[in-house]
Structure formats: C-alpha cells, structure tokens
Amino acid sequence: MITVYYKSGDAQWKYELEESEHEYIIKNVLEDNPDLTEMFDDSLEILRDISAMDEDEMDEEDEIDQTIAVAYIWHYFNHLAEGDDRIEGDIVLIEEDDGSGVTVLPADALGDEEDDEAAK
C-alpha cells in the first residue's frame, strides 16, 4: 500500500493506493513519455484543486485525476527524485498558507516530530 498525506489550510486527507494499482497507473503514464516536470506540476495543481472541493462535488473524472496525481507524485519522490529530494516510502505534502509552494516530507518524519514534541 502506498500512502500520500495532503494538508492545505484546514483541508487534510490521506490517500491510499494498492501497490498493484500504482504500478499499473505509472506504467501507463510513463508509456506516454510525458514531460516529467510538467506532470509533477499538473499533479500538484490537481491535488490543490481537489482539496478545495467538498466530497460531494467530486465526479468520476476528478477521482481519476486525483488517483493518477497521487500515484505520480509518490512515484516521483520514490523513484525519479535525486539526492536529498528522494524519499523512501509514504509522503506528506503540506501546502504553504500563502500559496507559494508545497513542502514535501517523508511520512516517517511526522512520527519523529511528534516523538520530539512528546519528549519536551
């Protein structure tokens, strides 16, 4: 199971995807030879737009877009990113309050921060 956590203002959600579904989506996405940077930017934009929607506003196309965006972003940080940008495992996306960007963290880092706070 792959998991992407997303937080934007008051909206926050957890999206889980079976590994087999993730592999199927990524295989199909990469077969189209997309511009990887553009795909990354588009995926973040999709998640921003969907996070602003109420669940009852989402239609099937929105759900498909969200699934592809989540799969691609997880794949990007686990397989395509280099150096310090590489993340192993689940990820957390936190949109900056001023809309200036998104902070990306490994999901394990949140547990470490919570442990640090509890120790104080």
C-alpha angles and dihedrals in degrees: 000000000000120000133197120187118201130192126182117165106305094343116095133159144166120227120196125190129184112246092236091054090047092052091048093050095046092047090055095043094050093046087068090058095228124190096264095210093048090047090052093050092046091049092053090048091051091051091048092050094046094046088060092055128088112240092247090056093061117099129193093271091054090051091050091048090049093050093050092046093051092047093049096047092049090048092047095055095039099044115009105037116091135213117348091356092067115103126190113214132349122005140212123214117198116185114216113247092235092053092243095129148304129282113218121202136169109257088235089065091065091058089051092051091049090050090051091051092049091051092057 
